Each structure stands twice: as C-alpha cells, then as structure tokens.
Amino acid sequence: MKESRYFFVPETDKGILPEEESQHALRVLRLTEGDDIYLIDGRGSFYHAVVSMATSKKCCYDVLEVMPQSRLWKSHIHLAMAPTKNIDRVEWMAEKATEIGFDELSFLNCRFSERRVVKCGRIEKIVVSAVKQSRKAWKPVVNEMMDFEEFVCQPRKGIKCIAHCYEEVARTDFYDLLQSPEVLPDEDITIMIGPEGDFSIDEVRMAESHGFISISLGECRLRTETACLFAVSMAQLSRRNSSAGHIVK
C-alpha cells in the first residue's frame, strides 16, 4: 500500500502547492497527475486531494474531501523559553515539542541569556516539517524574541507558570499544580523556561507580581531544552482529550 503524502498548505483554496512543497512533490516524490495527496492547513483540517497538473515547477490539485480533525488536548499550551547558546538544541526542542503537541512558542530575552537572536524563519520550517511528520492538524505559532519584562506584562488567559531553581522562593511542583482541583482541565497554560543560568531572582519576582506561579519540574537539574520538553509533555498529557482523535480516512 502506497504511503500517504502530506503537505502543509495554509491556503488550500488556491489549488496549488506552495513553491517548496511543489518542488518536494515533483522532484523528490515524483508525483504525477492522478496521484492522491493530503493537505494540512495548520488550523484544524486535513484535505484529501488529487494531483490535477504536474509541471516542472508547479503541482496543482483538486480537493476531493475536507476532513476536520478533533483536538487532542483541551486548552492552549504556550511555551516561552530563553534560547540556548547552541541553536541546534533549540531547533531539536522545537521539532520534538511539535511532535508531542503544543500551540505556541515564544523566545525570551532574559538577563542571563546567552543567545539574544533567533532566526524564527528557520524554526518555522522545522515546526512545519514536524507537523507533517507527526500529522498534526494544528501548527504551533512561532513568535519573535521578546524581552522578558514585555512578555510577563502582557495579559494572558489561564494559569501562568515560571520554572526556576531558587530555593528561597516558594515553588509548587508542576505535576501537583496540574492535578489540583483549582486548575480546570481545559484551562490555558503558559510555561516559562529560563536560560542555562536560570532567570534572575528579580525576574522571578517580577513574574510573580504579574500573576505567574513559581513551579518546580522535579528534584533533578534539567537542561533548558529538556525542561521545555518535560513541561510541554506534562501539560499536554494533563489536558489530553481522551474522546478525540484524528479523523483520517
């Protein structure tokens, strides 16, 4: 049985694959007229389509069926991280977090940050590739880097958490917080993970003054990208919609 081919097409009504997707379809997969393909719009739907025209540069299609998908988790999960000095670790984290499942990724410029520039276009491509590989109907939003103070001052729905290692600041275990009856299972969640040198104590106190809850991710000291994946996994599992599933035909 031929494997289904998935393409990321935000504007499915145009009837033509985006340039990069067209090149992959034509040069790598060697698709021809009449081949079945599936499109992902990144906003919750898959589309069953058939190649209607394949030239040297363009791959056109006709949509046969729209397939709305059920969300696998119940709320909006927003991860905000201070990027590591080694950008490869950030890219790896973005890929794996997308495969696990979350909704939004922001980058923080903190006092102890070792990297203050991130090429979000590159991260966006990695996220799109992971969306196709893991067959997610929703594409996470990737935001440009933002100063820590600006981020914490913005109004946000749901619970807001900042993970850090300061023992002098009272922290709640993240798992216990997610299981708490005070936290609704469909409540949005924002999680901030600091740089390799942690947030500054002043940043932690600033975040708390804006409604963020100080959390612990356990007894072990984790690398930034590991802490990000751990937090996303716990948040996603706690909000898993057991009645949902991909409606793929």
Buried (B, 14 or more C-beta within 10 A) or exposed (E): EEEEBBBBBEEBEEBBBBEEBBBBBBEEBEBEEEBBBBBBBBEBBBBBBEBBEBEEEBBBBEBEEEBEBEBBBBBBBBBBBBBBEBBEBBBBBBBBBBBBBBBBBBBBBBBEBBBEEBEBEBBBBBBBEBBBEBBBBBBBBBBEBBEBBEBBEEEBEBBBBBBBBBEEEEBBEBBEBBEEEEBEEEBBBBBBBBBBEBBBEEBBBBBBEBEBBBBBBEEEEBEBBBBBBBBBBBBBEBBEBEEEEEEEE
